[in-house]
């Protein structure tokens, strides 16, 4: 460990508490050192040092590592110091951010120009770039479902920098489109920094629309709540609609919240229509505080005791009943569900959560996976141990991933835990 630390001594060290937060379980002895580069040049230097000393590079934001990663000699790259907002273009509605910019800072900067980023209902990371890169359901689960990240700046495993899309031309000439160069941004979405380390990107931003309001309702059961959520989303009456199961107290219930933002006449019309649809499906109005539009809206989801997945609306009630039955068989009685409509009411994102210790969370996640995957549920990204399980079930797909990895990173230098075999 001391040798690894000396190799990366020129970079700012990360605290032991922050290092521990990278892992699902508290690791024992670490063979990794945590460092926070302050510039793209320092990111390049760290990658070159790792390659020259046969060490591995891990990127410490967006998801947590399994305990076995602590035994791999290398460096965890923390982006907290890479935090410059390079450009805000209010005419073309985009902002170029370095990887370490966090939502509160971005929100404050955009507020001065009456602009805002897409607000996710939940996010793996407080960093907008990481949130959109990881292609989590929260990417679509926002007030603005078309929110996305565009041209990227990526440090490759050999130390070169690749600028995708319109970066190949002057930003004044082509601010957003993929013209003028290799539009490889999609290559890196969801790859978890295994093909290259994204250090900056452009995200879409949005103007203030005027009147904004939240509507809150309660349901006694899931069927009516799902029907109301589907209809409201299908007809486009809200930018954000989601259900949360209430497990506290003697009478569990489903809470529905909808966010409406538009010019005043349209906002009022949408609110009336939402009220009509929700009441027709058995919902009753509730008086609760509106959510604050700050970092408290960002609810980290990839914790130990959750397993998010997509499914059709028609399967949600049945799948949730199966999950609760499975958890009950493991002695877990306090389980809750967050459900969010995506794709204009065509699909549903479910995030079951449960109380429990660390000792068996992997087995429980695997048990839920075995229940919902054959029933038609699908996943955007899985925790490491579960992604490996699905790779084994689909060898053809995994072999294609390996082909890309060998092309981009033949030494398996970047986040090697994502690949079982790189020979």
C-alpha positions, -999 to 999 in steps of 0.1 A, spaced: 0 0 0 28 24 8 43 18 -26 10 26 -43 6 58 -23 41 69 -32 34 64 -69 4 88 -67 18 111 -41 17 141 -64 -21 141 -64 -44 152 -36 -54 123 -13 -90 114 -5 -100 110 31 -104 75 46 -141 82 52 -147 90 15 -127 59 5 -150 37 27 -181 52 11 -170 38 -23 -177 3 -11 -209 -17 -5 -194 -32 26 -166 -18 48 -134 -32 33 -106 -46 54 -70 -38 44 -69 -16 13 -45 -20 -15 -60 10 -32 -53 47 -27 -79 74 -33 -68 105 -53 -87 136 -65 -73 150 -98 -78 188 -103 -75 189 -141 -78 168 -172 -40 168 -173 -39 152 -139 -64 125 -150 -41 117 -179 -11 116 -157 -28 92 -132 -38 68 -160 -2 69 -174 13 62 -140 -11 33 -134 -3 18 -168 35 22 -163 33 5 -129 8 -23 -138 -18 -9 -114 -56 -5 -120 -77 27 -122 -112 28 -106 -136 57 -108 -152 64 -75 -186 79 -83 -219 66 -94 -219 31 -79 -203 12 -51 -176 -14 -54 -178 -50 -41 -154 -57 -12 -130 -77 -34 -120 -46 -53 -102 -35 -21 -77 -63 -27 -67 -50 -62 -36 -27 -62 -44 6 -78 -60 40 -75 -96 52 -70 -100 84 -90 -124 108 -73 -138 137 -93 -147 161 -65 -120 186 -76 -128 185 -113 -157 209 -108 -157 237 -133 -188 247 -152 -171 255 -185 -200 270 -204 -237 279 -201 -254 286 -234 -288 300 -228 -296 303 -265 -289 267 -275 -298 255 -240 -269 234 -230 -242 235 -203 -207 220 -205 -196 206 -171 -166 189 -157 -173 155 -141 -172 167 -105 -198 195 -108 -226 187 -83 -263 195 -87 -265 223 -60 -237 242 -77 -251 238 -111 -286 248 -100 -272 280 -84 -252 289 -115 -282 283 -138 -306 302 -116 -289 335 -124 -300 330 -160 -335 317 -152 -324 282 -164 -324 248 -148 -310 213 -153 -333 182 -156 -343 172 -121 -341 134 -116 -365 119 -91 -335 99 -79 -299 96 -88 -269 75 -81 -246 104 -78 -248 141 -69 -229 148 -101 -251 155 -132 -226 141 -157 -223 109 -138 -260 106 -134 -267 109 -171 -237 88 -181 -247 58 -161 -280 56 -179 -298 49 -147 -336 49 -148 -333 84 -132 -320 96 -166 -355 92 -179 -373 96 -146 -373 134 -146 -395 163 -153 -380 165 -188 -378 129 -200 -357 139 -231 -329 151 -208 -296 137 -220 -258 142 -221 -242 150 -254 -206 155 -266 -180 141 -242 -144 146 -233 -129 111 -225 -95 100 -213 -86 67 -229 -66 39 -214 -35 49 -233 -36 85 -220 -50 101 -252 -80 124 -250 -110 118 -273 -136 145 -278 -168 131 -293 -193 146 -316 -192 184 -322 -161 188 -301 -143 182 -335 -155 217 -346 -156 251 -330 -183 252 -303 -194 285 -317 -201 268 -350 -218 236 -338 -228 238 -302 -246 205 -298 -251 182 -328 -230 152 -337 -217 168 -369 -181 172 -377 -165 143 -359 -170 108 -346 -202 108 -326 -191 82 -301 -209 96 -270 -233 67 -270 -203 44 -269 -196 55 -233 -231 58 -219 -236 30 -194 -201 17 -198 -191 27 -162 -158 41 -173 -146 8 -186 -138 20 -222 -126 54 -212 -129 79 -184 -154 107 -191 -141 140 -176 -166 164 -190 -198 165 -210 -227 187 -222 -261 184 -208 -294 199 -219 -308 227 -197 -343 242 -196 -359 276 -191 -382 284 -162 -418 279 -175 -436 301 -151 -462 286 -128 -453 254 -110 -473 232 -87 -473 198 -71 -503 176 -65 -505 149 -39 -530 120 -35 -533 89 -14 -545 54 -26 -555 25 -5 -542 0 -30 -517 -3 -59 -541 -12 -87 -559 22 -88 -526 41 -81 -509 24 -111 -539 30 -134 -540 67 -124 -502 71 -129 -503 54 -163 -532 76 -176 -517 108 -163 -483 100 -179 -498 87 -212 -517 120 -217 -487 141 -208 -503 161 -180 -473 162 -157 -435 164 -161 -430 140 -132 -452 115 -116 -444 88 -91 -457 65 -64 -442 57 -31 -455 30 -8 -460 42 28 -451 14 52 -452 33 85 -483 31 107 -511 6 109 -526 13 75 -500 11 46 -509 31 16 -497 44 -17 -488 80 -21 -490 96 -55 -472 129 -64 -473 148 -97 -453 179 -107 -467 203 -132 -448 232 -147 -461 254 -176 -475 288 -183 -504 296 -160 -534 287 -181 -519 253 -192 -507 246 -156 -542 251 -143 -557 229 -170 -532 201 -164 -538 202 -127 -576 199 -132 -572 169 -155 -548 152 -131 -573 157 -103 -601 143 -124 -581 112 -135 -567 104 -101 -601 108 -83 -617 86 -109 -592 59 -100 -598 61 -63 -572 87 -52 -580 112 -25 -562 146 -22 -535 149 5 -520 180 21 -482 174 24 -453 197 19 -440 201 -16 -405 186 -22 -377 212 -20 -359 218 -53 -324 212 -40 -301 183 -33 -327 167 -11 -345 158 -43 -316 136 -53 -323 102 -36 -294 78 -40 -308 45 -52 -280 21 -57 -277 13 -20 -273 -21 -6 -310 -28 0 -326 -19 -34 -328 -35 -68 -343 -11 -95 -358 -26 -127 -382 -18 -155 -414 -36 -163 -447 -31 -180 -476 -16 -161 -496 -48 -164 -469 -68 -145 -461 -44 -117 -487 -54 -92 -480 -91 -96 -442 -86 -95 -444 -65 -64 -466 -92 -47 -440 -118 -56 -411 -97 -42 -430 -90 -10 -437 -127 -6 -400 -136 -12 -389 -110 13 -415 -122 38 -400 -157 35 -366 -142 45 -381 -126 76 -383 -91 61 -416 -75 68 -408 -38 61 -404 -34 24 -414 -4 3 -417 4 -33 -411 35 -55 -428 34 -89 -422 59 -116 -438 61 -151 -414 63 -180 -417 64 -218 -450 83 -216 -468 57 -196 -456 27 -217 -432 14 -191 -427 15 -154 -396 18 -133 -399 0 -99 -374 3 -70 -381 -20 -42 -363 -13 -9 -361 -33 23 -347 -30 58 -319 -54 68 -283 -59 75 -253 -64 52 -248 -101 57 -273 -114 31 -281 -84 9 -264 -100 -21 -285 -132 -18 -317 -112 -15 -309 -91 -46 -301 -123 -65 -334 -139 -53 -353 -108 -65 -335 -110 -98 -344 -146 -102 -380 -137 -96 -384 -107 -119 -360 -114 -148 -379 -145 -162 -411 -126 -158 -401 -99 -183 -384 -73 -161 -353 -57 -175 -324 -37 -162 -305 -7 -173 -275 -13 -150 -270 -39 -122 -247 -40 -92 -215 -57 -101 -223 -92 -86 -256 -94 -105 -243 -81 -138 -218 -110 -137 -247 -134 -132 -265 -121 -162 -233 -121 -183 -230 -159 -177 -266 -164 -188 -259 -145 -221 -225 -155 -233 -229 -140 -268 -236 -106 -253 -207 -108 -229 -183 -118 -257 -193 -87 -276 -185 -65 -245 -152 -82 -242 -144 -75 -279 -150 -38 -273 -130 -38 -241 -100 -55 -257 -100 -28 -284 -103 1 -260 -83 -12 -230 -63 -43 -239 -46 -43 -204 -79 -42 -186 -66 -11 -168 -99 8 -163 -124 -5 -138 -114 -42 -143 -140 -55 -119 -166 -51 -146 -151 -79 -166 -146 -115 -154 -121 -124 -181 -100 -102 -204 -77 -129 -217 
